[in-house]
C-alpha cells in the first residue's frame, strides 16, 4: 500500500530480496488517498474533517461505481500516483491488485488498466475464482464462509467482461484466484481441500499471513489471529508436501 504506514519498511525489506515479486495494492476504499482531496471529489468521504480519506463502505463504493458516480479520471490519477510512489522508491512493481478487490467492478477496471500501462506494470490479479473451490461439506463445517461464498458467486457475473478488458489492454493475468472465500478461516485441512480443486492453468492463492502483534492490534481489520494461523499453515512442511503430491509448481508474477 503506497499510502500505508509500513510502506517504507516494506520497500526496504523488498530491496533485500530482489527476486521477490512485489505488487502495488491499490487502495480506493477504506484508506487514505495519496492525492489531495480536491483532486478526488468523487472518491473521498467529504465528512472527514481532519484529513481526506476514502469511504469505508465497500457496498457504498460498489453502488457509486455501478451508478457511474465515480470519476474514472480520478481513479486513474490516484492509482497512477500510488504506483509511482513505490517506483520512485526503487521498487520494481510486477503487478497490481486492489484493496477489497474493487477492480471487480466494471467501471473501475479500465482506468486501473490505463494507470498500470502508463507506469509500465504489465500484470494484475484476476479476482474471479472457481464457483466452489472446495466441497459443500467444507462449507457446512464453516458456516462463517457462506456469506463470502454467496458474494463471490454474485460477482462472478463480471468475470467474462474482466477477461475481455484485460486481454484488450495487453496486460497479463492468471486464470483466476483461490482462497478468497476462505479468508480469515484458513487451516491446513481447508488449504489441502483448495489444492485438490485446482484445475490446469495458473492460479493465484490469495492469503493474508502475518504476525498478530501489538502493531496489528491498532489496525481496524477483522483479520487478527487468522494472520498468524495462515503464516503457520503456509510455512508448514505439510503444506509443502501437499503441493508436491499434487505436482503444483510455485511461481510469482515475474514468471507469469
C-alpha positions as CSV (number, residue, x, y, z in Angstrom):
1,X,0.0,0.0,0.0
2,X,1.6,3.2,-1.2
3,X,-0.2,5.2,1.5
4,X,0.2,2.7,4.3
5,X,2.2,3.4,7.4
6,X,4.5,0.4,6.8
7,X,5.4,1.4,3.2
8,X,9.0,2.5,3.8
9,X,9.7,-0.7,5.9
10,X,8.2,-2.9,3.2
11,X,10.2,-1.1,0.4
12,X,13.4,-1.6,2.4
13,X,12.6,-5.2,3.1
14,X,11.9,-6.0,-0.6
15,X,15.1,-4.3,-1.7
16,X,17.0,-7.1,0.2
17,X,15.1,-9.7,-1.8
18,X,15.5,-8.7,-5.4
19,X,13.8,-11.9,-6.7
20,X,10.7,-11.2,-4.8
21,X,7.6,-10.3,-6.9
22,X,6.2,-7.1,-5.5
23,X,2.7,-5.7,-6.4
24,X,1.0,-2.4,-5.7
25,X,-2.0,-3.0,-3.6
26,X,-4.1,-0.1,-4.9
27,X,-6.4,1.5,-2.3
28,X,-9.6,3.2,-3.4
29,X,-11.8,2.4,-0.3
30,X,-11.1,2.2,3.4
31,X,-7.8,4.1,3.5
32,X,-6.0,7.4,2.9
33,X,-5.5,8.8,-0.6
34,X,-2.1,10.0,-1.8
35,X,-3.5,12.9,-3.9
36,X,-5.2,15.9,-2.5
37,X,-8.9,15.8,-1.6
38,X,-9.9,18.4,-4.2
39,X,-8.4,16.2,-6.9
40,X,-10.6,13.2,-5.8
41,X,-14.0,14.7,-5.2
42,X,-16.0,11.5,-6.1
43,X,-13.7,9.1,-4.2
44,X,-13.2,10.8,-0.8
45,X,-15.5,11.0,2.1
46,X,-16.4,14.7,2.4
47,X,-17.5,14.1,6.0
48,X,-13.9,13.5,7.1
49,X,-13.0,16.9,8.5
50,X,-9.4,16.4,9.7
51,X,-7.8,14.7,6.7
52,X,-9.0,13.3,3.4
53,X,-10.0,9.6,3.4
54,X,-11.7,7.2,1.1
55,X,-15.1,5.9,2.1
56,X,-15.1,2.9,4.4
57,X,-18.0,1.0,3.0
58,X,-17.3,-1.4,0.1
59,X,-21.0,-1.6,-0.6
60,X,-21.3,2.1,-0.9
61,X,-18.3,2.2,-3.2
62,X,-19.8,-0.5,-5.4
63,X,-23.1,1.3,-5.6
64,X,-21.5,4.6,-6.6
65,X,-19.2,2.8,-9.1
66,X,-22.1,0.9,-10.8
67,X,-24.2,4.1,-10.9
68,X,-21.4,6.0,-12.7
69,X,-20.8,8.3,-9.8
70,X,-17.0,7.7,-9.5
71,X,-14.9,9.8,-11.9
72,X,-12.7,7.4,-13.9
73,X,-10.1,10.1,-14.4
74,X,-9.8,10.4,-10.6
75,X,-9.5,6.7,-10.2
76,X,-6.7,6.6,-12.9
77,X,-4.9,9.6,-11.3
78,X,-4.9,8.1,-7.8
79,X,-3.9,4.7,-9.0
80,X,-1.1,6.2,-11.0
81,X,0.1,8.2,-8.1
82,X,0.2,5.1,-5.8
83,X,2.2,3.1,-8.3
84,X,4.6,6.0,-9.0
85,X,5.3,6.5,-5.2
86,X,6.6,2.9,-4.9
87,X,8.5,3.0,-8.2
88,X,10.2,6.3,-7.1
89,X,11.5,4.4,-4.0
90,X,13.2,1.9,-6.3
91,X,10.7,-0.9,-6.2
92,X,10.0,-2.8,-9.4
93,X,6.3,-3.3,-9.5
94,X,5.5,-6.6,-11.2
95,X,1.7,-6.4,-10.9
96,X,-1.2,-4.7,-9.1
97,X,-4.3,-5.7,-7.2
98,X,-6.8,-3.7,-5.2
99,X,-7.8,-3.4,-1.6
100,X,-11.1,-5.3,-1.1
101,X,-10.9,-6.3,-4.8
102,X,-12.5,-3.1,-6.0
103,X,-11.3,-3.8,-9.6
104,X,-14.1,-6.5,-9.9
105,X,-16.5,-3.7,-10.7
106,X,-16.6,-3.0,-14.5
107,X,-16.4,0.8,-14.3
108,X,-13.3,0.7,-12.1
109,X,-11.2,-1.7,-14.1
110,X,-10.5,0.4,-17.3
111,X,-8.9,3.4,-15.5
112,X,-6.8,1.0,-13.5
113,X,-5.6,-0.8,-16.6
114,X,-4.6,2.6,-18.1
115,X,-2.7,3.6,-15.0
116,X,-0.8,0.3,-15.0
117,X,0.1,0.6,-18.6
118,X,1.3,4.2,-18.2
119,X,3.5,3.1,-15.3
120,X,4.9,0.0,-17.1
121,X,3.1,-2.5,-14.9
122,X,2.2,-5.5,-17.1
123,X,0.1,-7.8,-14.9
124,X,-2.7,-7.8,-12.4
125,X,-4.7,-10.2,-10.2
126,X,-7.7,-12.0,-11.6
127,X,-10.0,-11.8,-8.6
128,X,-12.5,-14.4,-10.0
129,X,-12.2,-18.0,-9.0
130,X,-13.8,-21.3,-9.2
131,X,-17.5,-21.5,-8.4
132,X,-16.9,-23.9,-5.5
133,X,-13.1,-24.3,-4.7
134,X,-14.0,-27.0,-2.0
135,X,-16.8,-29.3,-1.2
136,X,-20.2,-28.5,0.2
137,X,-19.1,-30.4,3.3
138,X,-16.3,-28.0,3.9
139,X,-18.7,-25.1,3.6
140,X,-21.2,-26.7,6.0
141,X,-18.4,-27.2,8.6
142,X,-17.6,-23.5,8.3
143,X,-20.9,-21.5,8.1
144,X,-19.0,-18.3,8.5
145,X,-17.8,-18.8,4.9
146,X,-21.3,-18.9,3.5
147,X,-21.7,-15.1,3.2
148,X,-18.4,-14.7,1.4
149,X,-19.2,-17.6,-0.9
150,X,-22.5,-16.0,-1.9
151,X,-20.8,-12.7,-2.5
152,X,-18.2,-14.4,-4.8
153,X,-20.9,-16.2,-6.7
154,X,-22.8,-12.9,-7.2
155,X,-19.8,-11.1,-8.5
156,X,-18.8,-13.9,-10.8
157,X,-21.1,-12.4,-13.4
158,X,-18.4,-9.8,-14.1
159,X,-15.7,-12.4,-14.9
160,X,-16.2,-12.6,-18.7
161,X,-16.0,-8.8,-19.1
162,X,-12.9,-8.7,-16.9
163,X,-11.1,-11.2,-19.0
164,X,-12.1,-9.4,-22.2
165,X,-10.9,-6.0,-21.0
166,X,-7.6,-7.3,-19.7
167,X,-6.9,-9.1,-23.0
168,X,-7.7,-5.9,-24.9
169,X,-5.3,-3.9,-22.7
170,X,-2.4,-6.3,-23.4
171,X,-1.8,-6.9,-19.7
172,X,-1.4,-10.4,-18.3
173,X,-3.4,-12.1,-15.5
174,X,-3.7,-15.6,-14.0
175,X,-6.7,-17.8,-14.8
176,X,-8.2,-16.8,-11.5
177,X,-7.8,-16.6,-7.7
178,X,-8.3,-19.2,-5.0
179,X,-8.6,-18.6,-1.3
180,X,-10.9,-15.6,-1.4
181,X,-13.8,-17.4,0.2
182,X,-11.6,-18.9,2.9
183,X,-10.2,-15.5,4.0
184,X,-9.9,-15.5,7.8
185,X,-10.7,-19.2,8.2
186,X,-7.7,-20.9,6.5
187,X,-6.3,-24.0,8.2
188,X,-4.4,-27.0,6.8
189,X,-7.5,-29.0,6.1
190,X,-9.0,-26.2,4.1
191,X,-5.7,-25.5,2.4
192,X,-5.5,-29.1,1.2
193,X,-9.1,-29.0,0.0
194,X,-8.4,-25.9,-2.1
195,X,-5.2,-27.5,-3.5
196,X,-7.3,-30.6,-4.5
197,X,-9.6,-28.3,-6.5
198,X,-7.0,-26.6,-8.7
199,X,-7.5,-27.3,-12.4
200,X,-4.9,-27.0,-15.1
201,X,-3.6,-23.4,-15.5
202,X,-2.1,-20.7,-13.4
203,X,-3.9,-19.6,-10.3
204,X,-3.2,-17.1,-7.6
205,X,-3.7,-18.2,-4.0
206,X,-5.0,-15.2,-2.1
207,X,-3.8,-15.2,1.5
208,X,-3.1,-12.8,4.4
209,X,-0.2,-14.3,6.5
210,X,1.3,-12.0,9.2
211,X,2.0,-11.5,12.9
212,X,-0.6,-10.9,15.4
213,X,1.2,-8.3,17.4
214,X,0.6,-5.0,19.2
215,X,1.0,-3.1,15.9
216,X,-1.6,-5.1,14.2
217,X,-3.9,-4.7,17.1
218,X,-4.1,-0.9,16.3
219,X,-5.4,-1.6,12.8
220,X,-9.1,-1.9,12.1
221,X,-9.3,-5.3,10.5
222,X,-11.2,-8.5,11.1
223,X,-8.1,-10.4,10.2
224,X,-6.2,-10.5,13.5
225,X,-5.5,-14.0,14.9
226,X,-6.1,-15.5,11.5
227,X,-2.9,-13.9,10.1
228,X,-0.7,-15.9,12.4
229,X,-2.6,-19.1,11.7
230,X,-2.2,-18.6,7.9
231,X,1.5,-18.0,8.4
232,X,1.9,-21.3,10.2
233,X,-0.1,-23.2,7.6
234,X,1.7,-21.7,4.6
235,X,5.2,-22.3,6.0
236,X,4.5,-25.8,7.3
237,X,6.1,-28.9,6.0
238,X,2.6,-30.4,5.5
239,X,1.6,-27.6,3.1
240,X,4.8,-28.1,1.1
241,X,4.2,-31.8,0.9
242,X,0.6,-31.2,-0.2
243,X,1.8,-29.1,-3.1
244,X,4.4,-31.7,-4.1
245,X,1.9,-34.6,-4.1
246,X,-0.3,-32.7,-6.5
247,X,2.5,-31.6,-8.8
248,X,1.8,-27.9,-8.2
249,X,4.6,-25.6,-9.1
250,X,5.0,-22.3,-7.2
251,X,5.8,-19.3,-9.3
252,X,5.5,-15.5,-8.9
253,X,4.2,-12.7,-11.2
254,X,7.7,-12.5,-12.6
255,X,7.2,-15.9,-14.2
256,X,3.6,-15.3,-15.3
